Amino acid sequence: MSQQQLRKPEEEEAIKYGDVFDVQGKLAEKPVAPKDAAMMQMAENALLGETKKGCAAAAMVSAAMKNEKARFVGHEDVNVDSGVTVEETHLAGKRIITESIDNEVIGQYSQAAPLTSGPYSSCEQSEEEGGGGPITIGEALEATALTAGNKPVEWSDAAAIQAAEVRATGRTSIMPGGVAAAAQSAATLNARASREEEKTKLCDVLSNATERLGSDKAATRRDAEGVAVAELRNDPTLTTHPAGVSASVTAAARLNDQISK
């Protein structure tokens, strides 16, 4: 190799999906981003009950952390277009797990033996372990603390959180001391704050959402639609945050649909 071909340290590139998984095309050229990894973590937790060593989420978290540390990506970056999925199939007594990003399979695993060749083809899980149950609305709110935790609470967030609380608890009024009340208080204070560092973030409000809800339920498509409408109506630009409250509830509802099939 000539001196011209040697890569200098300052020419280091971001870790892309093609560097981590056996994928081709557009996905292979995308840098692994923190919010991508957080979404995969939530999907694995929904189906497997936890993030498993050797599965996609662990690899993505490692790559995303390195990319963020090297400033190739930001903490709020999302490079996934159509979402992530983790599905299971039962064949000949084996539980087969298939993980995908943007509808492209990045890993397929079996409890007994790896089914694909690649750096992350053996997802560790014992025969006795089962998958997790459906994702609740409270768990989806807590996931938002991971995917958009550094975002200051705005009126659109508070409205989405209130809609989520109503659907989770069945109550039509805001519970004193509940997560919706905290979100509304935060939005009010943030609107008056003059400096960014003074503002209350989503992680401050949602990190223990399940506990503050009191009662909870599995997220459904109707729940996701209601939360999304609330967020849209209260946003000045009539948009939702790509990794915010409605996005998390929507992802949870989608994963619950897959689990129930």
N, C-alpha and C positions, 0 to 999 in steps of 0.2 A: 504494500500500500504506500503510495507516495505521500509526501508531507502535506500536499494540498488536500488529500483525501482524509487526513486525520481530523477528527472533530475536536475542536477546542472546548475547554470547560464552559466558556461563556456562550457557546453555541448549543448548549443543552436544550432539548425540546421538551414540551409537555408530554406526559404519559397519556397516550391515546388508547381508545378501546381496542384498536388493532394490536397494541403492544401487550395487552392483558388477556384478551380473548381471541379465539380463532374466528374472526369475523372479517368481512370484506365490505367494500363500497363506502358509502357516506358515513356510516357509523364508525368504521375503522379509523377515520381521520378526526373524529371528535375527541377533544381532551376529556378525561373523566372529571366531572365536577362534583362539588360537595352535596348539592341537592339531589343529584342523580343517585349518589350512594345512600343518602337518607331515605329516598323512596324505595330503593331495593331492600334496605334494612326493614322498613315497615312491611313490605310484601313478604319477606322471609319470616318475620315475626308472626304474621297472620296465619301462614300455612304451617310453619315448622315449630312455632311456639317460641323461637329465639333465633338469633343470628348464628348460623353454624360455621365452624371453622372449615375452610376449604371451599365454601360456597361463594357465589358471586359478590355478595355484599361485603364480605371481609376484604376481598381483593380490590373492590371499588373504593372502599373507605381508605385503604392504604394508599392507593394511587391518587385519590382526590386530595388527601392531606399533603402529599408531596407536591402536587400541582399548586395547591393554595400557598404552601410555604415558599415555593419558588415564584409565586405571583403570576403564574400562567392563567389561573382562574381566580375569581373572587368567591367569598364565602356564600354569596346568594346566587351564584351562577347555576343555571339549569341548561344542560345540553341535550337532554332527552326530548324528543318531539311528541311522540304518541304514548309515552308512558312505559312502565316496566310491568312484567307479569311473572308470577311464580305459580306453576300449575303442577298437579300430581296426577299420575296414572297408575292403576294397579294392574300388573301383568304377571302371571305365573307366580303369584305370591310375593312379588317384589313391589315396593313403592318407588316409582320413578318420578323424580323431580325435574321439571324443565323450567329454566329461567330465561326470560327474553327481554330485550330492550328494543323499542321501536319495531316490534314484530319480528326481530331477528334473534334466533336462539343463540345465547352466549354460553350456556352450560346445561348439561343433562347428567343427572346423577342417580345412582341406585343405592339403597341401603346395604346391599350385599357386595356390589362390585361396580367400578366405574364403567359407564357406557360409552364414553367418548374419550378420545386422546387429546390431552391439552394440559396446561399448567394447573387448571382448577377443575379437574374432572372427577374428583372424589370428595363428595360432600359428606362429612362425617355425621352419622346418625345411627344410633343403635336400633335393633329390631323392636325393643320395648317402647321406644319413644313414639308418641303420636303427634299429630299436628295441633296447632292452636285453634281456638274457636274463631267465630266471626269477629271482625274488628268493630268495637263499639264507637259511638260518636265521641265519647270521652277520650278514648284512645286515639282517635283521629285528631282531636284537638291537641292532645299531648304531642302527637307527631308533628304538628305545626310548630311547636316550640323548638323542634329540631330543624325543620326545613326552612322556617322563616323567623327564627327566634330573635334575631337582631333587628327586625322591623319594628319601628315605633307603632304603637297602637293608634289607629285612625278610626273615624266614625264608621267606615265601611267594615273594618275588622270587628268593631263592637257589635254592629248590626248582625253580622254573620255569626258571631259567637252567641248572641241572644237567640237567633233562630235555631242554632244547634242545641242550646240548652232547652228551649221549649220542646223540641222534638225528642230529646233524650229523656226528659223528665215527665212530659205530658202536662206540665204546668203552663198556663198562659201568661202568668205574671213573673217578673224578675224576682228571683230568690235573694233575700238579703244575705250578703256575704258570699253569694255564689259567683260563678265564673263570669256570667254576663254583667253583673253589677260591678265587678272588678274591671272588666273591659270598658264599660261606659265611663267609670271614674277615670281610668287611664286616658281615654280619648279626650275627655274634658280637660284634664291637666295638660296633656300634650299640646292641645290647641293653644294653650296659654304660654307654653314654655318657649323661651327665646333661644335656647341652645339645644342642639341635638343630644348632647350627653345628659341633659336633664329629663329627657323623655322616657316614659315607661315602655319597655319592649314586650313583644308577644310572649317571649319566654318567661317574663316575670308574671304574666297572667295565666298562661296555659300549662306550665310545667307540672302542675298537680290537678289538672282539670277533672279527671275521673273522680278523685276524692271530693272535690268541691261541688260536683253535680249532685251527689247524693244518690240518685238513681240514674240508670243508663240503659241503652239498648243498642243492638246491632245496627250499623249504618245501612240505609237502603238508598236506592236511586231517588226515591221521592224526598228523602231527607236531604240528599245532595243537591237536588234541584231547588228546594226551599232555601237552603243556606246560600247557594250561588245567587239566587234572585235577590236576597237580602244584601249581599255584598255588592252586587252590581248597582242596585238602586241607590245605595249610599256612597258610591264612589263618584267623584266629580267627572271622571272621564268614562264612566260606565264600563269599567273593566274590572276583572278580578286579578289578584296577585297570583303569578304562576306557581308559587309554592306556598300560598296562604291557606286560610281557613277552609274556604270552599274547595280548593284543590285537594286538600287532605281528606275531606269528607267524601269527595267524589272518588278519590283513589281507594278509600276504604270500602265504599259501596261496590265499586267495580271488583275488588278482590273478594268481597263477600259473595258476589254473584258467581265467581269462579269456584269458590269453595263449595257452594251449594249444588253445583252441577254434578 
